[in-house]
Amino acid sequence: MIVEEIKELIINTLDLEDITPEDIDENAPLFVDGLGLDSIDALELGMALKKKYNLKMGSNNEENKEYFYSVKTLAEFVEAQTKQG
């Protein structure tokens, strides 16, 4: 399931040693609240997602904020992108 893959990718990419996939609520915000990631984490995660799923992300900051809101929104974005390809 893509949600689980993304949770694993977040943990591995960002070296979150004390967090398991079960600890990450797929609907919780990834940034500030929720997981508490920052802009550097966003860049690293974005690069990992591009590499793993061969994604094309635009430079529209507002759209990217929507995609990166939660694990669920990221999963929906990845699924939409991979279906287009």
RODRENPA-600140 format. One record per atom (N, C-alpha, C): x, y, z; atom name; residue number from 1. Coordinates in pm, whole numbers. Example, Ala and Ser with C-alpha at 12.3 -4.5 7.8 and 13.67 -1.06 7.14 Angstrom:
BEGIN
- 1319|-569|780|N|1
- 1230|-450|780|CA|1
- 1320|-330|780|C|1
- 1285|-225|708|N|2
- 1367|-106|714|CA|2
- 1290|3|787|C|2
//
This chain:
BEGIN
- 85|-120|0|N|1
- 0|0|0|CA|1
- 89|125|0|C|1
- 52|218|-81|N|2
- 136|336|-103|CA|2
- 153|420|24|C|2
- 50|425|109|N|3
- 60|501|235|CA|3
- 173|444|321|C|3
- 179|312|331|N|4
- 283|248|410|CA|4
- 421|273|349|C|4
- 429|268|216|N|5
- 557|295|149|CA|5
- 606|436|180|C|5
- 514|531|177|N|6
- 551|671|204|CA|6
- 594|689|349|C|6
- 525|624|440|N|7
- 566|630|582|CA|7
- 708|577|598|C|7
- 737|463|535|N|8
- 871|405|542|CA|8
- 974|500|479|C|8
- 937|560|367|N|9
- 1027|653|298|CA|9
- 1058|773|386|C|9
- 958|826|454|N|10
- 978|940|545|CA|10
- 1076|901|656|C|10
- 1052|787|718|N|11
- 1137|742|829|CA|11
- 1280|720|782|C|11
- 1297|651|668|N|12
- 1431|619|620|CA|12
- 1504|742|566|C|12
- 1434|826|492|N|13
- 1497|944|432|CA|13
- 1541|1043|538|C|13
- 1459|1060|640|N|14
- 1486|1162|742|CA|14
- 1550|1104|869|C|14
- 1588|976|864|N|15
- 1653|910|978|CA|15
- 1576|929|1109|C|15
- 1447|903|1105|N|16
- 1364|916|1225|CA|16
- 1371|784|1302|C|16
- 1470|773|1387|N|17
- 1502|646|1452|CA|17
- 1397|598|1551|C|17
- 1332|688|1621|N|18
- 1239|645|1726|CA|18
- 1094|640|1679|C|18
- 1072|642|1549|N|19
- 936|645|1495|CA|19
- 915|523|1406|C|19
- 799|459|1422|N|20
- 761|348|1335|CA|20
- 649|395|1242|C|20
- 623|322|1134|N|21
- 513|362|1046|CA|21
- 379|374|1120|C|21
- 360|289|1220|N|22
- 235|293|1297|CA|22
- 222|423|1378|C|22
- 335|487|1408|N|23
- 333|612|1485|CA|23
- 287|730|1401|C|23
- 291|716|1270|N|24
- 258|828|1182|CA|24
- 111|818|1141|C|24
- 34|918|1180|N|25
- -108|926|1143|CA|25
- -112|979|999|C|25
- -173|902|910|N|26
- -172|942|769|CA|26
- -248|1071|742|C|26
- -335|1112|835|N|27
- -411|1235|817|CA|27
- -351|1355|891|C|27
- -251|1330|975|N|28
- -190|1439|1053|CA|28
- -96|1521|965|C|28
- -85|1650|995|N|29
- 9|1733|918|CA|29
- 152|1684|935|C|29
- 228|1694|827|N|30
- 369|1654|834|CA|30
- 456|1764|891|C|30
- 414|1889|870|N|31
- 496|2004|909|CA|31
- 434|2079|1025|C|31
- 518|2145|1103|N|32
- 483|2222|1222|CA|32
- 413|2131|1322|C|32
- 281|2117|1313|N|33
- 209|2023|1401|CA|33
- 236|1882|1350|C|33
- 173|1786|1409|N|34
- 189|1649|1361|CA|34
- 331|1600|1376|C|34
- 394|1564|1264|N|35
- 528|1509|1266|CA|35
- 635|1614|1293|C|35
- 602|1740|1268|N|36
- 694|1849|1300|CA|36
- 814|1863|1208|C|36
- 797|1827|1081|N|37
- 908|1840|986|CA|37
- 930|1987|950|C|37
- 1049|2017|894|N|38
- 1079|2154|853|CA|38
- 1109|2160|703|C|38
- 1151|2277|654|N|39
- 1171|2295|510|CA|39
- 1285|2210|456|C|39
- 1387|2187|534|N|40
- 1498|2100|491|CA|40
- 1446|1958|475|C|40
- 1363|1913|570|N|41
- 1302|1781|560|CA|41
- 1217|1772|433|C|41
- 1146|1880|401|N|42
- 1061|1881|282|CA|42
- 1144|1862|156|C|42
- 1259|1929|150|N|43
- 1346|1914|33|CA|43
- 1398|1770|20|C|43
- 1444|1715|132|N|44
- 1495|1578|130|CA|44
- 1386|1479|91|C|44
- 1268|1498|148|N|45
- 1156|1409|120|CA|45
- 1113|1423|-26|C|45
- 1109|1546|-75|N|46
- 1073|1569|-214|CA|46
- 1169|1499|-310|C|46
- 1297|1507|-282|N|47
- 1398|1440|-366|CA|47
- 1380|1288|-361|C|47
- 1355|1235|-243|N|48
- 1336|1090|-228|CA|48
- 1211|1043|-303|C|48
- 1105|1122|-296|N|49
- 981|1086|-367|CA|49
- 1001|1091|-518|C|49
- 1072|1195|-564|N|50
- 1100|1206|-708|CA|50
- 1179|1085|-757|C|50
- 1277|1046|-678|N|51
- 1364|934|-716|CA|51
- 1287|801|-714|C|51
- 1213|777|-607|N|52
- 1143|649|-591|CA|52
- 1029|632|-691|C|52
- 952|738|-712|N|53
- 832|727|-796|CA|53
- 844|799|-930|C|53
- 962|854|-959|N|54
- 984|926|-1084|CA|54
- 880|1038|-1103|C|54
- 861|1117|-998|N|55
- 759|1223|-999|CA|55
- 811|1349|-1065|C|55
- 717|1425|-1116|N|56
- 746|1559|-1165|CA|56
- 668|1656|-1077|C|56
- 740|1737|-1001|N|57
- 675|1835|-915|CA|57
- 699|1973|-971|C|57
- 591|2051|-976|N|58
- 603|2186|-1025|CA|58
- 667|2278|-923|C|58
- 686|2401|-962|N|59
- 748|2499|-871|CA|59
- 642|2581|-798|C|59
- 516|2544|-814|N|60
- 408|2616|-746|CA|60
- 408|2579|-598|C|60
- 452|2672|-517|N|61
- 465|2648|-373|CA|61
- 334|2611|-305|C|61
- 226|2677|-344|N|62
- 96|2649|-282|CA|62
- 50|2507|-314|C|62
- 67|2465|-438|N|63
- 30|2327|-474|CA|63
- 115|2228|-397|C|63
- 245|2253|-390|N|64
- 334|2162|-318|CA|64
- 296|2153|-171|C|64
- 256|2265|-111|N|65
- 212|2262|29|CA|65
- 92|2171|46|C|65
- 2|2173|-52|N|66
- -116|2085|-45|CA|66
- -75|1939|-54|C|66
- 15|1907|-147|N|67
- 60|1767|-163|CA|67
- 131|1717|-39|C|67
- 211|1804|22|N|68
- 293|1764|136|CA|68
- 223|1785|270|C|68
- 93|1809|269|N|69
- 22|1834|395|CA|69
- 28|1713|488|C|69
- 0|1594|435|N|70
- -2|1473|518|CA|70
- 43|1354|434|C|70
- 59|1241|499|N|71
- 93|1118|426|CA|71
- -18|1087|326|C|71
- -142|1106|368|N|72
- -255|1075|280|CA|72
- -254|1162|154|C|72
- -229|1293|169|N|73
- -227|1380|51|CA|73
- -107|1348|-39|C|73
- 4|1310|22|N|74
- 121|1268|-58|CA|74
- 89|1140|-136|C|74
- 23|1045|-71|N|75
- -13|919|-137|CA|75
- -106|946|-255|C|75
- -203|1036|-236|N|76
- -295|1069|-344|CA|76
- -220|1133|-461|C|76
- -126|1221|-429|N|77
- -46|1287|-533|CA|77
- 38|1185|-609|C|77
- 105|1095|-537|N|78
- 188|993|-600|CA|78
- 102|903|-690|C|78
- -13|861|-640|N|79
- -101|775|-720|CA|79
- -146|846|-847|C|79
- -182|972|-837|N|80
- -226|1048|-954|CA|80
- -111|1063|-1055|C|80
- 8|1092|-1005|N|81
- 125|1108|-1093|CA|81
- 164|979|-1162|C|81
- 161|867|-1089|N|82
- 205|742|-1147|CA|82
- 102|687|-1246|C|82
- -25|722|-1230|N|83
- -128|681|-1325|CA|83
- -115|756|-1457|C|83
- -67|882|-1451|N|84
- -50|962|-1571|CA|84
- 61|908|-1659|C|84
- 165|855|-1595|N|85
- 283|808|-1667|CA|85
- 254|685|-1743|C|85
//
